[in-house]
Amino acid sequence: MMAMLVIGKTRGGCMKKFLVVVAALLVLSVAGVAAQQVVAKPTASGEDLFKPGSFSVQAGLGSAFFFGYVDVYGGADLGLGSFLLGETLPFTYGAAARISYWGWSNDVYSSYSYSDIGIAALGTVHFSWKHVFPDVAWLEKLESYVGLGLGAYIYTDTYYTTDNGFRFGFASVEGNNYYLTPNIAINFEGGYYGYGSSGRLGLLFKL
């Protein structure tokens, strides 16, 4: 269930559909198996890196930043509950919010500029990899997640005349957190908010 990090800013239909389908399949497959658990059982969530009751915030740079654009993001995650797969692997489900800003301008082409804001509300599933590879020391600090929900995309384009637009649709996130301390992690994430997508690198703080 290692999440995929999307590199680059894309606005093509193929990439958008691909990200939505991947996130939807992952979340639905987990939900489908969980629904087959007839009797709820306690989990080992107390040992998980992200567990019910955990609350974290994150912020960082999108991949376009490294190519000279303004590309930043932020978000928050809350753990709501947990369930078992195969009576041995604990997962934590929760809720998340994301916001991103992407901007670019060029005075050579009649002061052309473009910017967009992406906002999303998502349901998430988290998993700590130490439950699969307990003897691999560095995996004790790695946690992965996927999320699916709804997003809004607001943009301003001044190519010929100022054009303001709004789009609403599916949103998804796929990411990994590598914990440097019990409450601080490096965050690697790919996100899609109904129209645009970007790879991201930042820091997560568990409060």
N, C-alpha and C positions, 0 to 999 in steps of 0.2 A: 504494500500500500504506500510505498514511497512516493511522495507527491512530486509532480513534474514542475520544474521551474521554467516558466515561459520567458525566453530571452527576446527582447526587442519590443517596440511599440508597433502593433499592427491594427489595421482597421479593415482588413479583408474579411469577407464572409466566411471563408473556409476556416481560418483560425478561430473565429468567434464560435462557429458551430462546433468545432472540434473540442474546444475547452468546455463548453456547456455539456456536450455529450459525455465526455470523460468524467466530469464532476458528478453528473447525474447518475451515471452507471455505478460509480463508486459508492455514492451515498445510498442509492436504492438497494444495492446488493447488501450493504451492511444492515440497512433497515429490514430487508427481507429476512435475513438470517436471524436477526434479533427477534423478529416477530414470531419465529418458530419456537422460541423458548417458552414452554408452557408454564413453568414455575420460575418466578424471579428468584435469583440467588445472589448472595452478597459477592462483591468483587474484591480484588486486591487493589482497589483504586487508591487506598491509602499509600501505596508505594509508587503510584503513577506520578509522572512529572506534571501532568495536568489532570486534575481530578474534580469531582463535584464540589462546588464552592470556590474553586480557584477563579481568580479574576486577574487578567493581565492587560496591559496596554503596550502598544508597539508603534514605532515610527522609524522611517528610514528613507532611502532613495530608490527611485525606480531606475531601471536599466538605461533609459534614455538620458539620464543625467550624465552618464559617462561619455555621451556623444555630443555634449554641449547644450542640452535642453534643460528646462526646469521640470523635474519629475520627482515628486515627493508623495509620501503616503503616511497614513496613520490608522490605528484601529484599536479595538478592544474585544476581548473574549471572556465569556463567563461559562464555567462548567455547571451544568444543571443536574446531571444524573449519570448512571453508568449501567452497563450490561455486559454479559459474558458471551463469547463465541466459543463453541465447542467445550463449554464448561471450564475453560482454562485461560482464555485470552480476554482480559478486561479492556473495554473501550469506554471512553467518556464522551457523552454528547452534550452540546451546549448551544449558545447563541453568540453571534458575533456581529460587529459593525465595522465597516471600512469606509475610508474616504481617501481620494487621491486628487492630485492636481498635476496637470501636464501643460507646459507652455513653450512657445517658440515664436521668435520674431526675427525679421530680416529687413533692414532699412534699404537694402539694394533693390528689392522688388516692391517699390511704392509703399514702404513701411508695412509690408505684409506681416500679419501675426495670427497665431492660432492658439487657443487655450481650451482646456476642458476640465471639468470637475466630475469625478465619479463617486457615487455614494451607494452603499449596499447594506442590506440587512440579511443575515444568513443563519441557517442552522448548520452546526458543525459536528464532526466526529473526530476525536483525538485518540492516538495510540502511542504507547511507549514501547520502543523496540527492545528493551531489555527483557521483555516477556518472551520474545522469540529467540534472542541470542544472549542468554544470561551470562555466558562465559566471555563475552567480548566487552572489555572494559569501556571503550569509548562509546558503545551503543547505550550504555546506562544513562547517558546524558542526552540522547536523541529522542525527540518526540515529533510525530508527523500528524497532519490533519488535512481534512478536506471539508469544504463547505458549499452549500447550494442555497440560493435564495433569490431575492429580487433586487434590482439595482436601477438607479437613475443616472443618466449621463447628460450633462449640460455643457454646451460648447459655444464658442464665439470664433467666427472666421471672418477675416477682413481681406480676402483675396481680391475681390472686385468691390463689393460693398459689404458693410457689416452685416453678418448673418449670425443670428442667435438661434440655437436649436436645443431641443430636449428630446431624449429618448428614454424609454422605460422598458425593461425586459428582465431576462434571467441574469443572475450574477453567480460567480463561482470563485473560490479560492482553493489553492493547493499549496501546502507549505511544510516546512520543517523548522523546528526550534532546537538549537544545540545549546544546552545550558552550561554556562561558565561557572555560575554559582547556583544555589537552589532557587534564586529569584531573578537572575539575569541570564538572558539567552541571546545568541545571534539568530536572527530571523531571516530565512530564505523563503520567498513566497512568489507565486504567480497568481494574478488576479484578473478577473474579467467582470465589468460592470454594465453589461448590456450593449456595449458597442466597441470599446477599446480594451486592450489588454497590455500587461507589462510585467516583466520580471522585477523583483524587488529584493533589496538587502537592507536590513536595519537591526535594531535592538528591541528586545522584548523585556518588559519589567513585570514580574508577577507581584501583585500587591497583597 
